[in-house]
């Protein structure tokens, strides 16, 4: 199948909303269609059959979310961002007794592991609380296990070396049988993993730093606006927001509440409620 019609897109979106309670109607249509086409191709089915499988429970909510969400990530991806984050965290720590961080759309946890390492090296881990959220239960389970395949470690080492000047990222892992490295469990105890659907979420806490990187690009403008309002409501005044390199807040309703801290790395500071 090479394309999905507007009617087919509406039909599958309706079926998913009715059966699973997830509303994908405000996802960016081009990205959502690509993921749907991938599901259809991998399962050798058409849209009508997919809807049937959803309705008769032979294609479960977990199956669908795992297939439709994008889970491509690396530790210390964009090392320049992490250098800027190191400076930002030092500044936050100087004015706060505790630092609360929210990783929104945490995927399999590589961004969270990176944050833990930065905090550990700054001596700030004990004064930090981290909440990591995603819509996909199965990917959250992977993040909690904190297992990195040996074949993936080279790219993580390379990114960490570009960030820190050292290639010794393995000191934060233990090598396990089966060609996997497991991240330091004691450090991981600082993280609370939660299932959160940004489409339907309401403010659930206040944070000093929210990372929502490379998530907004999968939403249309209406949903981006709603999610950014949610994040703004979850930030303390003076709190920081980081988004992806191809994302922007300049056009949205809450843009006047933020000052640009680092334009290149897309880091902003909330200056008023």
C-alpha positions as CSV (number, residue, x, y, z in Angstrom):
1,X,0.0,0.0,0.0
2,X,1.5,3.3,-1.1
3,X,-0.9,5.8,0.5
4,X,-3.8,6.2,2.9
5,X,-6.8,8.3,2.0
6,X,-8.2,11.1,4.2
7,X,-11.3,8.9,4.8
8,X,-9.2,5.9,5.7
9,X,-7.1,8.1,8.1
10,X,-10.3,9.3,9.8
11,X,-11.7,5.8,10.1
12,X,-8.6,4.3,11.7
13,X,-8.2,7.3,14.0
14,X,-11.9,6.9,15.1
15,X,-11.4,3.2,15.7
16,X,-8.3,3.8,17.8
17,X,-10.1,6.5,19.8
18,X,-13.2,4.4,20.4
19,X,-11.3,1.1,21.2
20,X,-8.2,2.3,23.1
21,X,-9.1,5.9,24.2
22,X,-6.1,7.5,22.4
23,X,-6.8,10.4,20.1
24,X,-4.4,10.7,17.2
25,X,-6.6,13.2,15.2
26,X,-4.2,16.1,16.0
27,X,-1.0,14.3,15.1
28,X,0.9,15.6,12.1
29,X,-0.9,13.8,9.3
30,X,2.2,13.1,7.2
31,X,4.1,11.5,10.1
32,X,1.1,9.6,11.3
33,X,0.4,8.2,7.8
34,X,4.0,7.1,7.5
35,X,3.8,5.1,10.7
36,X,0.4,3.6,9.7
37,X,1.9,2.6,6.3
38,X,4.7,0.9,8.2
39,X,2.2,-1.1,10.3
40,X,0.2,-2.1,7.2
41,X,3.4,-3.1,5.4
42,X,4.9,-5.1,8.2
43,X,1.6,-7.0,8.8
44,X,0.7,-7.3,5.1
45,X,-2.8,-5.9,5.6
46,X,-4.9,-2.9,4.5
47,X,-6.6,-0.3,6.6
48,X,-9.9,-2.1,6.7
49,X,-8.3,-5.2,8.0
50,X,-6.3,-3.2,10.6
51,X,-9.6,-1.7,11.9
52,X,-11.1,-5.2,12.1
53,X,-8.1,-6.4,14.1
54,X,-8.3,-3.4,16.4
55,X,-12.0,-4.0,17.0
56,X,-11.7,-7.7,17.7
57,X,-8.7,-7.3,19.9
58,X,-6.3,-9.2,17.7
59,X,-4.2,-6.0,17.4
60,X,-3.9,-4.7,20.9
61,X,-3.5,-1.2,22.4
62,X,0.1,-2.1,23.3
63,X,0.8,-3.4,19.8
64,X,-0.5,-0.2,18.2
65,X,1.3,2.2,20.5
66,X,4.6,0.4,20.1
67,X,4.3,0.5,16.3
68,X,3.0,4.1,16.0
69,X,5.4,5.8,18.4
70,X,8.9,6.8,17.3
71,X,11.6,5.4,19.6
72,X,14.9,6.3,18.0
73,X,17.2,7.8,20.6
74,X,20.9,7.9,21.7
75,X,22.7,8.8,24.9
76,X,24.2,12.3,24.7
77,X,22.6,12.9,21.3
78,X,23.6,16.4,20.2
79,X,26.5,16.8,22.6
80,X,26.4,20.6,22.4
81,X,22.9,20.5,23.9
82,X,24.3,18.5,26.9
83,X,27.1,21.0,27.3
84,X,24.5,23.8,27.5
85,X,22.4,21.7,29.9
86,X,25.4,21.3,32.2
87,X,25.7,25.0,32.5
88,X,21.9,25.4,32.9
89,X,21.8,22.8,35.7
90,X,24.6,24.6,37.5
91,X,22.7,27.8,37.4
92,X,19.5,26.2,38.6
93,X,21.3,24.5,41.5
94,X,22.6,27.8,42.7
95,X,19.1,29.2,43.4
96,X,17.2,26.0,44.4
97,X,17.3,23.5,47.2
98,X,15.8,20.8,44.9
99,X,15.7,20.5,41.2
100,X,12.7,18.8,39.6
101,X,13.1,17.6,36.0
102,X,10.5,16.2,33.6
103,X,11.5,14.2,30.6
104,X,8.5,14.1,28.4
105,X,8.4,11.4,25.7
106,X,11.4,9.6,27.3
107,X,11.3,6.6,24.9
108,X,13.7,3.8,26.0
109,X,15.5,6.1,28.5
110,X,18.7,7.1,26.8
111,X,18.0,10.8,27.4
112,X,17.2,10.1,31.0
113,X,20.5,8.1,31.5
114,X,22.4,11.0,30.0
115,X,20.8,13.4,32.4
116,X,21.6,11.2,35.4
117,X,25.3,11.1,34.3
118,X,25.4,14.9,34.0
119,X,23.9,15.4,37.4
120,X,26.2,12.8,39.0
121,X,29.2,14.5,37.5
122,X,28.0,17.9,38.8
123,X,27.4,16.5,42.3
124,X,23.7,17.3,42.0
125,X,22.1,13.9,41.8
126,X,21.1,13.9,45.5
127,X,19.2,17.2,45.2
128,X,17.3,16.2,42.0
129,X,14.0,14.5,41.3
130,X,13.3,13.2,37.8
131,X,9.9,12.2,36.3
132,X,10.2,10.4,32.9
133,X,7.0,9.9,30.9
134,X,5.8,8.2,27.7
135,X,2.6,7.1,26.1
136,X,3.9,3.6,25.4
137,X,4.0,1.1,28.4
138,X,6.3,-1.3,26.6
139,X,8.9,1.4,25.9
140,X,8.7,2.6,29.6
141,X,9.3,-1.0,30.7
142,X,12.5,-1.0,28.5
143,X,13.6,2.3,30.1
144,X,13.1,0.9,33.6
145,X,15.2,-2.2,32.7
146,X,17.9,0.2,31.5
147,X,19.6,-2.4,29.2
148,X,21.8,-1.2,26.3
149,X,22.8,-3.7,23.7
150,X,26.6,-4.0,23.3
151,X,26.3,-3.1,19.6
152,X,24.7,0.2,20.5
153,X,27.5,1.3,23.0
154,X,29.9,2.6,20.4
155,X,27.6,5.5,19.4
156,X,26.9,6.3,23.1
157,X,30.6,6.3,23.8
158,X,31.3,8.6,20.9
159,X,28.6,11.1,21.9
160,X,29.8,11.1,25.5
161,X,33.4,11.7,24.4
162,X,32.2,14.7,22.4
163,X,30.4,16.0,25.4
164,X,32.9,15.3,28.2
165,X,36.2,14.6,26.5
166,X,36.2,11.1,28.0
167,X,35.1,7.9,26.4
168,X,34.7,6.1,29.7
169,X,30.9,6.0,29.7
170,X,31.1,2.3,30.6
171,X,31.8,3.1,34.3
172,X,28.1,3.9,34.6
173,X,27.1,0.4,33.4
174,X,27.6,-3.2,34.4
175,X,28.3,-5.7,31.6
176,X,25.8,-8.6,31.7
177,X,25.6,-11.9,29.9
178,X,23.8,-11.8,26.6
179,X,25.7,-8.8,25.1
180,X,24.0,-6.1,27.2
181,X,25.1,-3.3,29.5
182,X,22.8,-2.4,32.4
183,X,22.8,1.2,33.6
184,X,23.6,1.9,37.3
185,X,20.5,0.9,39.2
186,X,21.3,3.2,42.2
187,X,21.3,6.2,39.9
188,X,18.1,5.1,38.3
189,X,16.3,5.2,41.6
190,X,16.2,9.0,41.2
191,X,13.7,8.5,38.3
192,X,9.9,8.0,38.5
193,X,8.7,6.5,35.2
194,X,5.0,7.2,34.4
195,X,2.6,6.5,31.6
196,X,1.4,9.9,30.3
197,X,-0.6,10.7,27.2
198,X,0.3,14.4,26.3
199,X,-2.9,14.6,24.3
200,X,-5.1,14.2,27.4
201,X,-2.7,15.2,30.2
202,X,-3.5,17.8,32.8
203,X,-0.8,19.6,34.9
204,X,0.3,17.0,37.5
205,X,3.3,18.7,39.2
206,X,5.7,21.6,39.0
207,X,9.2,21.4,37.5
208,X,12.3,23.4,37.2
209,X,13.3,21.9,33.9
210,X,11.2,20.2,31.2
211,X,12.7,18.4,28.3
212,X,10.3,17.8,25.4
213,X,12.7,17.2,22.6
214,X,11.7,15.9,19.2
215,X,8.2,15.2,20.3
216,X,6.3,18.3,19.1
217,X,7.2,17.6,15.4
218,X,4.8,14.7,15.5
219,X,1.8,16.9,16.4
220,X,-0.1,19.4,14.3
221,X,-0.2,23.1,15.3
222,X,-3.3,22.8,17.5
223,X,-1.9,19.9,19.5
224,X,1.6,21.5,19.8
225,X,-0.1,24.6,21.2
226,X,-2.1,22.6,23.8
227,X,1.0,20.6,24.8
228,X,3.1,23.7,25.2
229,X,0.4,25.3,27.4
230,X,0.5,22.1,29.5
231,X,4.2,22.3,29.9
232,X,4.1,26.0,30.7
233,X,1.6,25.3,33.5
234,X,4.0,22.6,34.8
235,X,6.9,25.0,35.0
236,X,7.9,27.1,37.9
237,X,8.6,30.8,37.1
238,X,12.2,30.8,36.1
239,X,12.0,27.2,35.0
240,X,13.6,26.0,31.8
241,X,12.1,24.3,28.7
242,X,14.1,22.4,26.1
243,X,12.6,21.4,22.7
244,X,14.0,19.8,19.6
245,X,16.3,21.4,17.1
246,X,13.6,21.5,14.4
247,X,10.9,22.7,16.8
248,X,9.7,26.2,17.8
249,X,7.6,28.0,20.4
250,X,7.7,31.4,18.7
251,X,4.2,31.2,17.1
252,X,2.3,29.6,20.0
253,X,0.0,31.2,22.7
254,X,2.5,30.9,25.5
255,X,5.5,32.3,23.6
256,X,5.3,35.7,25.4
257,X,5.9,33.8,28.7
258,X,9.3,32.7,27.7
259,X,12.7,34.2,27.1
260,X,15.3,32.6,24.8
261,X,18.3,31.3,26.8
262,X,20.0,29.4,24.0
263,X,18.5,29.8,20.5
264,X,20.8,27.2,18.9
265,X,19.9,24.5,21.4
266,X,16.3,25.6,21.7
267,X,16.3,26.3,25.5
268,X,13.9,28.8,26.9
269,X,13.2,30.3,30.4
270,X,9.7,30.9,31.7
271,X,9.7,34.5,32.9
272,X,6.0,34.8,34.0
273,X,2.9,32.8,34.6
